[in-house]
């Protein structure tokens, strides 16, 4: 199963591009969810094995949505979840940069071949992604970006993701295509709400009306991922399946709510209702915070709604 470098050179592509045919064991199995999986994909770097969360949205993004995309990318990475997006300006770029800021792995799926990296301004970003994650394209290296290549790109983003989060999107946005493909494939969809009448968020509000999960903070996303991937499958720090403790990990950046909940946990198992009452939080708020802490590897679920602090 070689990398077909001779083929890539013939196409004029960079020699560090690997071509993966569907029969190759390294071909991502999630692409088989599609009714028309690509017969081969071109990859620079390595696609992570663990869960990927797609953070997608507008190219013309306002500063607050850009900050949120960056923060989500960073916080998800700190919680052991890798980020995937489309490498475009706006939300995509902010999400990739947020993951990189946390020394994380992130994947960009291109709407063009590797001879036509698009957008050109992200050339340096794509080089970093190839070192710390992957850049993926289903298009022959010489394929330029066109109107039809981006919707095709979006279906790969959706299929590779364990959840798709739309950070900001107007009514007619490519991000909505990604979200609707994900929904058809049975992949959970979340969206960040906007104020009533704010055209920049009309697509997000529409998705929420159609049943997408309302996303306001990283804990909302982690809860979605945890439903798809039991925590012990996430390969996170804490206690492994044999019960052996890993070395203690640096505490990730916690929200005010997560810090509050963590502070109510002693060395012995504590019932979640007790934590909820002591913290003055609703059951839903406590559960979301606990899931986030569990994914971060700082608490462990002992069953029967009993939780214990690790380290």
C-alpha positions as a printed Julia matrix, in Angstrom:
311×3 Matrix{Float64}:
   0.0    0.0     0.0
   2.49   2.66   -1.11
   1.85   6.36   -1.15
   1.74   6.42   -4.98
   4.31   9.23   -4.95
   5.1    8.55   -8.61
   1.45   9.22   -9.46
   1.43  12.44   -7.42
   4.58  13.68   -9.13
   3.04  12.95  -12.51
   0.09  15.13  -11.5
   2.43  17.93  -10.45
   1.48  17.61   -6.8
   3.85  18.04   -3.86
   5.73  14.83   -2.98
   4.37  14.81    0.59
   0.85  14.14   -0.68
  -0.45  10.62    0.0
  -3.15   9.17   -2.22
  -5.52   6.82   -0.37
  -7.77   4.56   -2.42
 -10.95   3.15   -0.85
  -9.31  -0.26   -0.44
  -6.41   1.28    1.54
  -6.71   0.45    5.28
  -5.86   4.13    6.03
  -8.89   5.39    4.05
 -11.25   6.99    6.64
 -14.08   4.49    7.26
 -16.55   7.3     8.03
 -16.52   8.32    4.35
 -18.37   5.07    3.64
 -21.43   6.71    5.28
 -21.82   8.69    2.04
 -23.9    7.36   -0.84
 -21.03   8.43   -3.14
 -17.75   8.11   -1.19
 -14.74   9.32   -3.18
 -12.83   6.48   -4.83
  -9.66   8.07   -3.5
  -8.59  11.06   -1.45
  -5.36  13.05   -1.33
  -3.93  13.7     2.14
  -1.08  15.78    3.54
  -0.36  14.83    7.16
  -2.37  12.3     9.16
  -6.12  12.28    9.82
  -6.56  11.74   13.61
  -8.3    8.52   14.69
 -10.39  10.05   17.47
 -13.62  12.05   17.21
 -13.6   15.17   15.04
 -15.97  18.08   15.59
 -16.76  20.23   12.55
 -16.84  23.97   13.29
 -18.23  25.72   10.21
 -19.85  29.01    9.27
 -19.66  32.28    7.38
 -16.6   33.54    5.54
 -17.58  37.15    6.33
 -17.7   36.77   10.08
 -18.08  39.42   12.78
 -15.47  39.72   15.57
 -17.6   38.04   18.28
 -18.32  34.96   16.13
 -14.64  34.8    15.14
 -13.67  34.85   18.84
 -16.22  32.14   19.62
 -14.98  29.89   16.77
 -11.4   30.33   18.01
 -12.44  29.63   21.62
 -14.45  26.53   20.66
 -11.53  25.21   18.59
  -9.17  25.75   21.51
 -11.44  24.38   24.27
 -12.46  21.28   22.31
  -8.78  20.53   21.68
  -7.98  20.93   25.4
 -10.79  18.42   26.1
  -9.28  15.82   23.77
 -11.5   16.37   20.73
  -9.96  17.3    17.36
 -11.42  19.94   15.03
 -12.3   19.68   11.33
 -13.36  22.49    9.01
 -13.11  23.67    5.41
 -10.03  25.9     5.58
 -12.0   28.94    4.3
 -11.79  32.53    5.55
 -13.86  33.45    8.6
 -15.2   30.78   10.97
 -13.14  27.95    9.43
  -9.81  29.77    9.81
 -10.61  30.87   13.38
 -11.54  27.29   14.37
  -8.32  25.84   12.89
  -6.23  28.56   14.58
  -7.95  27.94   17.94
  -7.06  24.24   17.78
  -3.45  25.06   16.85
  -3.24  27.57   19.73
  -3.9   24.64   22.11
  -1.23  22.48   20.38
  -4.04  20.4    18.93
  -4.63  18.47   15.74
  -7.01  19.87   13.18
  -8.12  18.82    9.69
  -8.97  21.04    6.7
 -10.92  19.64    3.75
 -10.25  21.61    0.57
 -12.66  22.56   -2.19
  -9.84  22.33   -4.75
  -6.8   20.21   -5.67
  -3.41  20.66   -3.98
  -2.0   22.62   -6.96
  -4.64  25.31   -6.27
  -4.61  25.83   -2.49
  -7.62  28.04   -1.71
  -7.8   30.55   -0.19
  -4.25  31.5    -1.17
  -3.94  33.6     2.02
  -4.19  30.38    4.08
  -1.19  28.68    2.44
   0.88  29.05    5.64
  -2.03  27.77    7.77
  -2.37  24.67    5.53
   1.37  23.97    5.95
   0.92  24.02    9.75
  -2.16  21.79    9.54
  -0.26  19.2     7.48
   2.33  19.02   10.29
  -0.13  18.93   13.18
  -3.13  17.21   11.61
  -4.12  16.9     7.97
  -5.19  18.68    4.81
  -7.52  16.55    2.68
  -8.92  16.83   -0.85
 -10.9   14.44   -3.02
  -9.96  16.42   -6.13
  -7.1   15.68   -8.53
  -4.21  18.06   -7.76
  -4.81  20.23  -10.84
  -8.52  20.9   -10.0
  -9.18  24.63   -9.43
 -11.83  25.81   -6.94
 -15.26  26.26   -8.56
 -18.83  26.77   -7.38
 -19.54  23.03   -7.49
 -16.37  21.86   -5.72
 -17.32  23.49   -2.39
 -20.66  21.67   -1.83
 -18.81  18.41   -2.62
 -16.14  19.37   -0.08
 -18.87  20.03    2.51
 -20.16  16.46    2.36
 -16.69  15.13    3.32
 -16.53  17.54    6.28
 -19.96  16.28    7.43
 -19.12  12.57    7.02
 -15.78  12.81    8.85
 -17.33  14.66   11.83
 -18.86  13.19   15.0
 -20.82  16.45   15.33
 -21.28  19.53   13.13
 -21.49  22.94   14.8
 -22.55  26.02   12.81
 -21.0   29.04   14.56
 -22.5   31.78   12.38
 -24.44  31.49    9.13
 -26.85  33.58    7.11
 -29.88  32.02    5.43
 -27.99  31.09    2.26
 -24.71  29.7     3.55
 -22.58  26.72    2.54
 -22.41  25.8     6.24
 -26.12  24.92    6.11
 -25.35  22.39    3.36
 -22.8   20.76    5.67
 -25.33  20.71    8.53
 -28.12  19.2     6.42
 -25.84  16.51    4.97
 -24.79  15.66    8.54
 -28.42  15.38    9.61
 -29.17  13.01    6.7
 -26.19  10.88    7.78
 -27.47  10.77   11.39
 -24.65  13.0    12.7
 -25.66  15.45   15.46
 -25.93  19.11   14.46
 -25.57  22.14   16.75
 -25.85  25.86   16.07
 -25.0   29.08   17.91
 -28.14  31.22   18.28
 -28.32  34.85   17.2
 -30.68  37.67   18.14
 -34.08  37.66   16.42
 -33.83  39.44   13.09
 -30.0   39.31   12.92
 -29.43  38.3     9.28
 -25.9   37.04   10.09
 -27.43  34.28   12.28
 -30.62  33.56   10.37
 -29.25  30.21    9.13
 -28.28  29.19   12.68
 -31.69  30.12   14.1
 -33.35  28.17   11.26
 -31.3   25.07   12.11
 -32.27  25.34   15.8
 -35.93  25.61   14.78
 -35.42  22.43   12.73
 -34.09  20.59   15.79
 -30.36  21.41   15.97
 -28.86  21.55   19.48
 -28.47  25.08   20.79
 -24.76  25.73   21.41
 -23.53  28.51   23.69
 -20.31  27.08   25.14
 -17.87  24.16   24.69
 -19.75  22.0    27.26
 -22.77  21.93   24.91
 -20.59  20.48   22.14
 -18.8   18.0    24.42
 -22.17  16.66   25.55
 -23.1   16.01   21.9
 -19.8   14.2    21.26
 -20.06  12.14   24.46
 -23.36  10.68   23.22
 -21.58   9.43   20.09
 -18.32   8.39   21.79
 -18.4    7.01   25.34
 -15.75   8.84   27.35
 -13.51   5.77   27.72
 -13.2    5.63   23.91
 -11.91   9.18   23.64
  -8.37   8.22   24.69
  -8.32  10.96   27.28
  -6.15  11.27   30.38
  -7.48   9.87   33.65
  -7.92   6.18   34.35
  -7.62   3.68   31.5
  -9.79   0.6    30.91
  -7.47  -1.55   33.05
  -7.93   0.86   35.95
  -4.31   2.05   35.83
  -3.86   5.71   36.55
  -2.0    7.85   34.05
   0.31  10.59   35.35
  -1.71  13.65   36.44
  -2.42  16.1    33.64
  -2.33  19.87   33.68
  -5.81  21.17   34.43
  -7.46  22.47   31.24
  -8.97  25.94   31.16
 -12.31  25.53   32.94
 -15.41  27.67   32.76
 -16.76  29.32   35.91
 -19.49  26.66   36.12
 -17.03  23.76   35.68
 -14.74  25.22   38.38
 -17.73  25.54   40.72
 -18.82  21.92   40.14
 -15.26  20.6    40.49
 -14.94  22.43   43.81
 -17.93  20.51   45.21
 -16.26  17.12   44.58
 -14.3   15.51   47.42
 -11.97  12.52   47.27
 -14.87  10.08   47.73
 -17.77   9.46   45.29
 -20.43  12.19   45.41
 -23.96  12.0    43.97
 -24.69  14.47   41.16
 -27.89  15.71   42.9
 -25.83  16.67   45.96
 -23.33  18.55   43.76
 -26.2   20.27   41.94
 -27.8   21.42   45.22
 -24.5   22.63   46.73
 -23.51  24.49   43.56
 -26.97  26.05   43.17
 -27.2   24.78   39.57
 -29.96  22.99   37.66
 -29.57  19.26   36.97
 -28.96  20.02   33.26
 -26.27  22.61   34.04
 -24.51  20.25   36.46
 -24.69  17.33   34.01
 -23.21  19.44   31.18
 -20.38  20.69   33.43
 -19.7   17.16   34.68
 -19.52  15.79   31.12
 -17.06  18.5    30.22
 -14.92  17.7    33.3
 -15.14  13.99   32.52
 -13.99  14.57   28.94
 -11.15  16.73   30.28
 -10.05  13.75   32.38
 -10.41  15.45   35.78
 -13.45  13.53   37.1
 -14.65   9.94   36.73
 -18.17   8.54   36.6
 -18.43   5.64   39.06
 -21.97   4.71   37.99
 -25.25   5.38   39.79
 -24.74   9.13   39.24
 -21.72   9.07   41.56
 -18.64  11.05   40.55
 -15.12  11.25   41.93
 -12.36  13.81   41.38
  -9.15  12.44   39.81
  -5.65  13.52   40.88
